[in-house]
Amino acid sequence: MFMSNARRFWSGWELPLVLLFCLLTLASARPVDAATGPQLLQQGQILIEANCADCMGATKEKLLQGIGKVGEALRQGIADEAAAYHALARGYMVLAYVYAPPDSAEMKLMQEKQQSALKRATELDPHNTEILDEYASTFTDPKDAVAVWRRILAIDPSHQGALFGAGRYEVTHGEVEEGLVKMRKAFETSSGAMAYFYGTNLQWTLSELGRNEEALKVKKIVELLPRE
């Protein structure tokens, strides 16, 4: 009798409501901190930037957490993959130059991961000069770096870092006048500590070429600039 009454009770309109209640209960039991791909990317970017080489309170553990969050964002699938690979590259750079022993296998591995992440970022966002500039800095062979600097200059002819890098390469590879034009432009369009850096290098380059009068003119300007 009891079972018969129970079947009659659950066969009515109450059953859908009970099922709905169960589903809502299960949904509320899901972790409240489950983040979406974009949220994970943002969280990872913040952790990586906050645990840079010069950041106060930075730790390797927090940096690895940031890298992990960005990696999980990529696994989940996000629209801005270029930003994710860019963030990963910055994380790997810090691991390579801050936490890995100098000239170690670990350092080399992190450098390779940095370069690989930047390469992927440039493929996804080929007109991003910031990413391209960082990618150029990962090469030990100047021929590889100058190819990237020239890509940057095709996008932004006034990019100071690319002007200086490509110019210095050209001066040392037989294209002296073309290279000096680029190096001068980098110096003349920059300010502060970067102007000091570009100017000092331009002065040395002119001296190496035996163009001492030009080097002296640059030196007089450089001496008035802040070093930091």
C-alpha positions in Angstrom: 0.0 0.0 0.0 2.8 2.4 1.0 4.7 1.7 -2.3 1.6 2.1 -4.3 0.8 5.5 -2.7 4.5 6.6 -3.2 4.4 5.7 -6.9 1.2 7.7 -7.3 2.7 10.6 -5.4 5.9 10.8 -7.5 4.1 10.3 -10.8 2.4 13.6 -10.4 3.6 17.2 -11.2 5.8 17.2 -8.1 8.5 15.0 -9.8 9.8 17.7 -12.2 10.1 20.1 -9.3 12.1 17.6 -7.3 14.4 16.9 -10.2 14.9 20.7 -10.7 15.7 21.1 -7.0 18.3 18.3 -7.3 19.9 19.9 -10.4 20.1 23.3 -8.6 21.7 21.7 -5.6 24.3 20.0 -7.7 25.0 23.2 -9.6 25.5 25.2 -6.3 27.9 22.5 -5.1 30.4 23.4 -8.0 33.5 25.3 -6.9 32.7 29.0 -6.7 36.2 29.8 -7.8 36.0 28.0 -11.1 37.4 30.6 -13.5 36.8 30.9 -17.2 39.6 31.0 -19.7 39.7 34.9 -19.9 39.7 35.1 -16.1 42.5 32.7 -15.8 44.5 34.6 -18.4 44.0 37.9 -16.5 44.9 36.2 -13.2 48.0 34.7 -14.7 49.1 37.9 -16.3 48.8 39.8 -13.0 50.8 37.1 -11.2 53.5 37.1 -13.8 53.8 40.9 -13.9 53.8 41.1 -10.1 56.6 38.6 -9.8 59.0 40.1 -12.2 62.8 40.3 -11.7 62.7 43.7 -9.9 59.3 43.3 -8.2 59.2 43.7 -4.4 58.0 40.5 -2.8 58.3 38.4 -5.9 58.6 34.7 -5.5 59.2 31.8 -7.9 56.2 30.0 -6.5 53.8 32.8 -7.4 55.5 33.2 -10.8 54.9 29.5 -11.5 51.3 29.9 -10.4 50.8 32.7 -12.9 52.4 30.6 -15.7 50.1 27.7 -14.7 47.0 29.8 -14.9 47.9 31.1 -18.4 48.6 27.6 -19.5 45.2 26.5 -18.3 43.6 29.4 -20.0 45.1 28.2 -23.3 43.9 24.7 -22.7 40.4 25.9 -22.1 40.5 28.0 -25.3 40.6 31.8 -25.4 40.3 34.4 -28.1 43.5 36.3 -27.3 46.1 33.5 -27.5 48.8 36.0 -28.5 48.5 37.8 -25.2 48.7 34.4 -23.4 51.9 33.4 -25.2 53.3 36.8 -24.6 52.7 36.4 -20.9 54.2 33.0 -20.8 57.3 34.3 -22.5 57.8 36.9 -19.9 57.3 34.3 -17.2 59.9 32.0 -18.8 62.3 34.9 -19.1 62.2 35.6 -15.4 62.7 31.9 -14.7 65.7 31.8 -17.0 67.5 34.9 -15.8 66.5 35.2 -12.1 65.9 31.7 -10.8 67.9 29.3 -13.0 71.6 28.9 -12.4 73.7 30.8 -15.0 74.6 28.7 -18.0 72.7 25.7 -16.7 70.5 23.3 -18.6 67.5 24.8 -16.8 68.4 28.3 -18.0 68.8 27.1 -21.6 65.4 25.3 -21.4 63.6 28.4 -20.1 65.3 30.5 -22.8 64.0 28.1 -25.4 60.5 28.2 -24.0 60.6 32.0 -24.0 61.7 32.1 -27.6 59.1 29.4 -28.6 56.3 31.3 -26.9 57.3 34.6 -28.5 57.5 32.9 -31.9 53.9 31.6 -31.5 52.8 35.1 -30.3 54.3 36.7 -33.4 52.5 34.2 -35.6 49.2 35.0 -33.9 49.7 38.8 -33.8 52.3 39.6 -36.6 51.9 43.3 -36.4 52.5 43.7 -32.6 55.9 45.5 -32.5 56.3 45.0 -28.8 56.2 41.2 -29.1 58.4 41.3 -32.2 61.0 43.4 -30.3 61.1 41.0 -27.5 61.3 38.1 -30.0 64.3 39.8 -31.6 66.1 40.0 -28.3 66.1 36.2 -27.8 68.4 35.5 -30.7 72.1 35.1 -30.2 72.8 35.3 -34.0 72.5 38.9 -35.2 71.3 37.8 -38.6 68.2 36.3 -37.0 67.6 39.4 -34.9 68.0 41.9 -37.7 65.4 40.0 -39.8 62.9 40.7 -37.0 64.0 44.3 -36.5 63.4 44.9 -40.2 59.9 43.4 -39.9 59.3 45.9 -37.1 60.6 48.8 -39.2 58.2 47.8 -42.0 55.4 48.2 -39.6 56.7 51.2 -37.6 59.7 53.0 -39.3 60.2 55.1 -36.1 60.6 52.2 -33.7 63.7 53.2 -31.8 64.9 49.7 -30.6 64.6 48.3 -34.1 66.3 51.4 -35.6 69.2 51.0 -33.3 69.5 47.2 -33.6 69.2 47.1 -37.4 71.5 50.2 -37.7 74.3 48.7 -35.6 74.1 45.5 -37.6 74.3 47.3 -40.9 77.3 49.4 -39.8 79.2 46.2 -38.9 78.2 44.5 -42.1 79.3 47.0 -44.7 76.2 49.2 -44.9 77.8 52.0 -42.9 75.9 55.1 -44.0 72.5 53.3 -44.0 73.2 52.0 -40.5 74.4 55.4 -39.1 71.2 57.0 -40.4 69.2 54.5 -38.4 71.3 54.8 -35.2 71.1 58.6 -35.4 67.3 58.5 -35.7 67.1 56.2 -32.7 69.2 58.6 -30.7 67.6 61.8 -31.8 64.0 60.6 -31.3 64.6 59.1 -27.8 64.9 60.8 -24.5 66.2 60.2 -20.9 68.2 57.1 -20.2 67.4 55.5 -23.6 68.8 58.6 -25.3 71.9 58.2 -23.2 72.2 54.6 -24.2 71.7 55.1 -27.9 73.9 58.2 -27.9 76.8 56.5 -26.1 76.7 53.6 -28.6 76.5 56.0 -31.5 79.5 57.9 -30.2 81.5 54.6 -29.8 80.5 53.5 -33.3 81.6 56.8 -34.9 84.9 56.6 -33.0 85.5 53.0 -34.2 84.9 54.3 -37.8 87.5 57.1 -37.2 84.8 59.8 -37.5 86.1 61.6 -34.4 84.6 65.0 -35.1 81.1 63.6 -35.4 81.7 61.4 -32.3 82.7 64.5 -30.3 79.5 66.3 -31.2 77.5 63.3 -30.0 79.5 63.0 -26.8 78.8 66.7 -25.9 75.0 66.0 -26.1 75.3 62.7 -24.3 77.1 64.2 -21.4 74.0 66.4 -20.6 71.6 63.4 -20.5 70.5 61.4 -17.5 72.0 57.9 -17.2 69.0 56.4 -15.4 
